[in-house]
Amino acid sequence: MKRIEIEGGHTLTGEIKISGAKNSAVALVPASILSDSIVKIENAPNISDIDALEEILEYLGASFKKEGSLITIDPSTIENKEIPEAISVKLRASYYFMAALLGKYRHVEMYFPGGCNIGSRPIDQTLKAFEELNAKVENIGNKYIISAERLIGGHIYLDMPSVGATINTMLAATLAVGTTILENAAKEPEIVDVATFLNNMGAKITGAGTSVIKIEGVQKLNGCYTEVIPDRIEAGTYVIAGALLGENLKITNIIPEHIKSLTSKLEQMGADMTIGNDYITINKIENIKPTNIKTLGYPGFPTDLQQPMTVLLSLSDGISYLEETIYENRFQNVPYLNMMGANIEISGQKIKINGVKKLYGKDVLATDLRAGACMLLAGLVANGITRITQVEHLLRGYENVIEKLVAVGAKIKLEEI
């Protein structure tokens, strides 16, 4: 079991280079199954979620090799067999194997995916899409058996713009017969990244990044090279750290447009930022103005930055309101922030944040990935020592987080307990 210990209050100065996007890479790796030959994925983050996907691919018989940030996958030796619960439960993204195996082999057997406990996170939209593509879905306990004599393109309307359902529909429809039209699709940059990867392999996908995506089925896909986009959530987390403690803290290898919803809010709160083509330099906000935030699908304010942002709102000079519209169980960080001196009230899917002058170091838990990022930021800015347990959640999504923060002046260490 691992624990992070932080001595708070240290200025952050220097440069943090952002890694490849977790939410993109965890879809690209399963998508490689659709190819008939070797694929190479550059700028892949070194995180435990990628290790879990590697375990599934190797279990299926694929060759997986990681050299630095380059992943090389040869899917030509795959045996399509049941993916057991012991490995599918390790992460939410395991359900991309459902779509990839169904698309390639017309049959898949696997168990319900795992991931952070931030709400019910159903996969009904994904299953609905499979059925619209002529697949039969059987659910026995936690196990799904999905098969089709052939997948046939269809007209699919998602009840909500789900990122997972959008990606799964693209994966399953790429090798289907005919054309698929997907409406009310999610627009996140990671979806564009996956579509680009598939198109590089020979798919015919247009409209990714808009609410209507068109997928013309092709007969086969071949290997290719792709590069993962920078992680906008990692970038946003460190930008918030800069607003809390920065002194010319420079966040590099980013696409500023991808976090515009965050930087717009930070400007309202009084941030001193310089935004370049691929970097942001930010200083500590001396007098943090309160603001209101509502999480939405891209290009709205991302749910994955809601919990980290709560630290900054907690130290504002006034009252802020935050509404979570994506997941119903994403305020598990709040009791621990309140332990550290924050004054936050929960009412359903909304929180009222009464600004305080200081936070104080305590022993806290990382209940999920982004709650872990919240506790990390709180520990960095708090007076005294903060110890965070259950940090495996945090390490799932942030590459070399300890090393990156130490390099810019944080007093932080990871230890076994």
N, C-alpha and C positions, 0 to 999 in steps of 0.2 A: 504494500500500500504506500502511496506517495503523498507527500504534503509539501505545499509551498509556504515558505516563511518570508514575509516582507517587512522591512523597516521603512515606514512611510515618510513622506515629506521631502524626498530628494528630487531636485530639479532634473528634468530630462532634456539633454541637449546632444546634438549629433544627428546621425542619420539611421533610419530604419528602412530596410528594403523589403517590400511586400512580396510574399510568395504567390504561387499559383493558387487559383480559386478552389477551395475545398468543394463547394457546391457544384462546380463544373467537373473537376477531376473524378469525383465519385460517380458521375454518370458516364464519363468518357471511358473509364476502365471497363465497365460491363458492356458498353456499346461496341467495344472491340470484338466481341463474340461474333458480330454480324459479318465481319470480314472473312474472306477465304485465305488471307495471307497476313504477313507480319505488319503490325502497326507500331508506330513510335509516338509517344506522348511526352513532349518536353515541358519543362517548368511545372512538373507535378510536385505538390507539397509533400514533405516528409512527415506524415501524420499517421496516427494509428488507424484511422478509417481506411486509408489506402492499404495498410497491412491486412486489414480484415477482408478487403476485396481481393487482395492477392491470395489469401487463404482459400477463398471460394473458387477463384480461377484455377489454382493448382489442384484443388480437390476435383474439379471437372476435367483435369488433364491438360490444361493449357500451359505453355511455357511463359513464365513471368520473370523479367530481369530488370533490376533497378540499379542504375549507375548515376549517382548524384540526383539530379532532378529529371533524368531521362528514364522513362519506362518503355521497355520493349516487350510486346506481347505477341506470341504466336498462337492463334486460336485453332490452328488446323488439326490439332490432336485432341480436341475436346470430345468427351463422351457425355452426351446429354443424359444426366441421371438426377435423381432427387437430391435437392440441396437440403441437408438436414437442419433442424431447428437450432442446433448448437452453434452453427456458424451464421445462419441467416439472421439470428436475433442480435448479432453484435452491432448492427447499424441499420438505420432507416434505408440507406441507399441500396441495400441488398435487393430491394424489390425492382431495381432496374434490370436485374438478371431475369425477372419474370418476362419482361417485354423482349429482351434480347434473345433469350432462348426460344420464346414463342415465335418471334419473327424469323429466326434462323431454322428451327427444327419443327415448328408447328405444334410443339408439345413442351410443357414445363411442369415440374412438380417441385414445390418448395413451400416453406412455412412463412407465416406472417413476419414481416420485418421488425427489427428492433429500433434502437435509437433513443433519444432523450424523451423523458416523460413530461412533455409540455402540453399535453392535451390528447384527445382521442385519436387524432391523425388517421382517419379512416382512409382506405384505398378504394372506396366505392367508385370514384370517378375513373380510376385506372381500369377497374374491372368492367365498368360500363363501356369504356372505349374498346376493350378487347371483344366484348360481345357484339358491338357495332361492326367490328371487323370480321365477324363470322366465327368467332371462337366460342367454345362452350366452357363455362367456368363452374367447377365443382368445389365446394368448400366443406371439408371434413375436419371439424375442430379448428385448429390453427393452420391446417394444411390446405393448400390450393392445388388443384389439378386443372390445368388449362390446356385445351387442345383444339385443333381445327384441321379438317381435311385440307383446306386451303384458306388463307386469309384474303379477304376481299375488301377493297377500299370502300369507305362509307363516309357519311356526313355525320360528324360528331359535334355535339354542343356540350361543353362542360358547364356544370351547374355553377362552378366558381373557377376562376383562373388559377388552377393548381399547377405549381411548377412540376411536381412529380408526375401528375397525370399528363401534362403537356409533353414532357420528355418521353414518358412511356409510350404515348401514342405515336410519336415520331419513330421510336425504335421499332415498334411492332408493325407499323404501316410501311416502312421503307422497302421491305421485300414482299409486300402484299400485291395481289393482282389488282390493277386499276388505280384510281386516284382517291385519296382521302382528303376531305376538307375538315379542318379542326377549327371550330369557332369558340370564342371566349377563351382563347389560349392565354397563358401567362406570357409576360413580355420580358422577363428577367434576362440580363446579359448572358447568364449561364446557358440559357436555352439557345441563344444565337451561337454560342460556342459549340454546343453539341450538334446543332444543325450544320455548322461549318465543317465539323469533323466528318459527319455522315456524308456531306456533299463531296468532301475530299476523297472519300472512299468510292464515290460513284452514285450516291443517292441524288434524288431530284426534289429538293425541299425549297420552297420559297415562302416568304412572309414571316420567317422567324423574327421575333422582336415586335411583331404586331399582334393584334387580337385574332387574326385569321391566318392559319398556316395551311399551305397546300403541299401534300406529299404524293408525288407520282411514283407508283411502285416500280422497282427495277428487279432484274432477275438475280443479280449478284453484286456483292461489294468486294473491293480489293483493298489491300493494305495501303497505308498512307502515313504521312508525318503531320503532326499538329502540335500547336503550342497552347498551353492553358492560359487563359486570361488572368490578369492579376486579381487577387482576392479582395473584393470591395468591402467585405465585412471585416476582414483583418485590417484593411486600410482605415476604415471608419473607427475601429476600436483604438488604433494608435493615434488617430487624429483627436479623438476625445481625450486620450491620455495627454496629448499636447495642450489641449484647452485647460486641463487640470494643472499641469506641472511643467509645460514646455518652456524652453528658452531657445528660440530658433530651432525647434525640433523639426527635422525635415523627413517627410514620409515619401519615399521614392518608389518607382516602378508601379505607378497607379494610373488609372483612367479616371480623372477627376469628374467627368460626366456621370460616372456610375455611382458617385456618392453626393450628387448635387443636392438631394433632399436633406442630407445631413449638413453639408456646409452652409446651405441656406439658413437652416435653423441656428447654426453656430454664429453666423453673422448677426442674426436677430439678437443673440445673447451677448454680443459684444466682442466676438473673437477677433484677434489680430492675426490674419492669415495672408499668405501669398500663395496664389494658386497658379502653377505653371502647367506646361503641356502634359507632364508625367510626374509631377510632384506637388506636394503641399508643404509649406513651412508655416509653423504655428507656434504661438506663444501662449503662456498662461493668461486666462481671462481674469483680471483683477476683481472686477465687479460683475458677477454673472447675473444677467437679466433673466427672469423667469419666462417661460414660453409654454405653449400647449402643443402636444404631439398626438397624432393618430396614425397607427401603423396601417399600411396599405400595400398591395402588390406594387411591383416596380411600374412606374418610376416614383411611387410614393415612398414614405419613410419606411425602411425595412424592419420587419419584426425582429430580425436577428441583431439589430442595433438598439432595440428598445431597452433591454436590460442594462447594457453598458451606459447608455445615455442617462439612465436614472441616477447614476452617481453624480453627474454634472448638475442635473436638475436639483438634486438634494442640497447642493451648495449654492444655489441661486439666492438672490436677494428678493424673496417674495414667494408666491404660490404658483405652481405649475400643475397642469392636468395632462395625464397621458391615458390614451385609450388604446387597448390592444384588440384588434379586429380579426387576427389570423388564428391564434391559438388561445384556448380557454384556460390554460394552466401555466401561464408564463409570468406569474408574479411570485414564484417561489423564492426569488432573491430578496424580496421586500422584507420579510422578518429578519433576515441577517443584516440588511442595511440598517434597519431600525435598531438592532442590537449595537451597531456601531455609532449610533447617535442620530441617524436620519429620522425624519418625522413624516412618515408616509402612511396614508389611509387607503385601504382597498375597499372598493365598492363595485362588486361584479367584475366587469371587464375594464373598469377605469380605476386609476389611482390619483389621489390628490397628494401633491408633494409640497410640503411646507419647508421652505429653505432653512437650513441651519448654518452656523458659522464653521463648524468643524465636524469631522468624523474621527472616531477613535478605534485603534486596533483591537481586534477581538479574535477568538477562535470561531471560524465559520465553515460552512459547507458549500461546495460547488454542486448544486443539485442537478444541473444540466450544463451543456456546453456554454451557452451565452450567459447563464447565471454565473458560471465560473469566470467569464470575462468581466462581469460586473464586480464580483468580489475582488478580482485582481486589481481593477482600477481603484476600487474603494481602499484596498490595502496600500496602494501606491501613494494615495493622497492623505491617508489617515495619520493621526498622531500615534506614535508607538508601533508596536509589533502586531501584525495580523498573520494568523496561520490558517491556511485553507486546506481542508481535506476533501477527498473524493475528486481530486484534480485530474483523474483519468478522463473525466468529461472534457475538461479544458484542453488537454493534450490531444484529444481527437481532432480538434479543428484549427489549432494554431501552431504552425511550424516554428520550432526553436524559440518559443516565446520567452523563456528565461534568458537565453543567450542574447536575444535582441534587446531586451530591456536592460540587462546588465551593461551592455555596450554603450548605452546612452545615459548611464548614471544611476539606474535603479539599484537599490540594495535588496536583492531577492535571490532566493536559492530554493532548489528542489531537493528534497531529502526523502529517504525511505524511513518508514516508521513501523 
